[in-house]
Amino acid sequence: MTNRFAVVLAAGQGTRMKSKLYKVLHPVCGKPMVEHVIDQVSKLNINKAVTIIGHGAEAVESQLKGKSSFALQEEQLGTGHAVMQAEELIGSEDGTTIVVCGDTPLITAKTMEDLLQHHIDQEAKATILTAYAENPFGYGRVIRSSEGNVERIVEQKDASADEQKVKEINTGVFCFDNKHLFQALKEVSNDNAQGEYYLPDVISILVAKGETVSAFQTDDIDETLGVNDRIALSQAEKIMKERINMDHMRNGVTIIDPANTYIEQSVTIGRDTIIYPGTMLTGETAVGEDCIIGPHSELKDCAVGNNTVIRQSVAHNSSIGNKVNIGPFAHIRPQSDIADEVKIGNFVEIKKASFGKGSKASHLSYIGDAEVGSDVNIGCGTITVNYDGKNKFLTKIEDGVFVGCNSNLVAPVKIGKNAYIAAGSTITEDVPEEALSIARARQVNKEDYVKKLKHNQ
């Protein structure tokens, strides 16, 4: 198999984004757009991928570390000039090079593979990825010969009336014979209004030498969408979201309303799980089989087991087991570990806490910096008082404990196995196993007190 190389153009500043963030690092469904491109390129059996960086070079290198080599384009003098920067890394090699823009996050490995194969089959020195555009205004037109090979690319401003009627457009993705590419780049001129070196000029140089230049038309123009502003970014986000949701549905996940469900590409979901509207699944979230998620729930960087229900709730950076019931309106904060068959009910907040199998906090409680054992019942309004203004402290509740309503557990404190806490207690000392702890003032009734109040008015 011939050597394969890839050049990813990612040096432009992206001024139309009007952003402090470097353009190709803007995320699409949770992943920077240039990383989408690199991840697809990596599926092509590439010998070496070179990303051309400029503005924000260090940030891009950090994001793509281990996935690409890099070449710096210190001055942005056009796409041809950008590719020239890769010469030191791959210019002397035999093989085929694909050039793709780092702001085209929807491009797929399949389309690029089909382009590469067409290039080989046609024995071409260059092949252009083209697309059919119903409204091609503003795009470079691909003009073919009667034999079907490419004669030239004509930009909108230079196209004749007949050429403007052509609806096959240049997408900006190319395949080249590697050595012919870098030889032709030496002949590209910057004699134009912008004083830049344009990659499409390589096409006319190769045609003038009698070399075969072919074109391969993709069936899906959406894949070639270049993101240059926030409007195009939202379009890419919408298309990527639809693509991700359809993949999950094909794999056995029920998504009730795909248009109102946001799932990032890094998320995995098991079969027969149902996702209700308003749900966001992001980061490295993994949801098991036969779950019900939503409506209106947010999971980020969470591992969720099988047969778990999470309704109208938020969970971040936590582990949630099998047959767990969460919500409505619960908040699972980072570093929580919830075992199987746990119930976290409405308006319960969990933070950096572990819950053993079968334990319950059914409503209106805050459990933070705590170790909760198995088969524990935490009554309504219970709080682990974990913060003294400077430091956080641990509350430990052992197996089988029953905590009555409106209890304050002032950390550091340990509640022994099978102990009972009376409702309304404020616990400041450890409770022994199987003890009943009552920490409240004895009730006192002041008879006729209200009458005395009225006399003083």
Sequence and secondary structure as in RCSB ss.txt:
>XXXX:A:sequence
MTNRFAVVLAAGQGTRMKSKLYKVLHPVCGKPMVEHVIDQVSKLNINKAVTIIGHGAEAVESQLKGKSSFALQEE
QLGTGHAVMQAEELIGSEDGTTIVVCGDTPLITAKTMEDLLQHHIDQEAKATILTAYAENPFGYGRVIRSSEGNV
ERIVEQKDASADEQKVKEINTGVFCFDNKHLFQALKEVSNDNAQGEYYLPDVISILVAKGETVSAFQTDDIDETL
GVNDRIALSQAEKIMKERINMDHMRNGVTIIDPANTYIEQSVTIGRDTIIYPGTMLTGETAVGEDCIIGPHSELK
DCAVGNNTVIRQSVAHNSSIGNKVNIGPFAHIRPQSDIADEVKIGNFVEIKKASFGKGSKASHLSYIGDAEVGSD
VNIGCGTITVNYDGKNKFLTKIEDGVFVGCNSNLVAPVKIGKNAYIAAGSTITEDVPEEALSIARARQVNKEDYV
KKLKHNQ
>XXXX:A:secstr
   EEEEEEE    GGG  SS GGGSEETTEEHHHHHHHHHGGG  SEEEEEE TTHHHHHHHTTTT EEEE SS
   HHHHHHTTHHHHTT  SEEEEEETT TT  HHHHHHHHHHHHHTT SEEEEEEE SS TTS EEEE TTS E
EEEE GGG  HHHHT  EEEEEEEEEEHHHHHHHHTT    STT    TTHHHHHHHHTT  EEEEEES GGGG 
   SHHHHHHHHHHHHHHHHHHHHHTT EES GGG EE TT EE TT EE TT EEESS EE SS EE SS EEE
S EE SS EE S EEES EE TT EE SS EE SS EE TT EEEET EEEEEEE TT EEEES EEEEEEE TT
 EE TT EEE B SS B  EEE TT EE TT EEESSEEE TT EE TT EE S B TT EE  S      TTHH
HHHHHT 
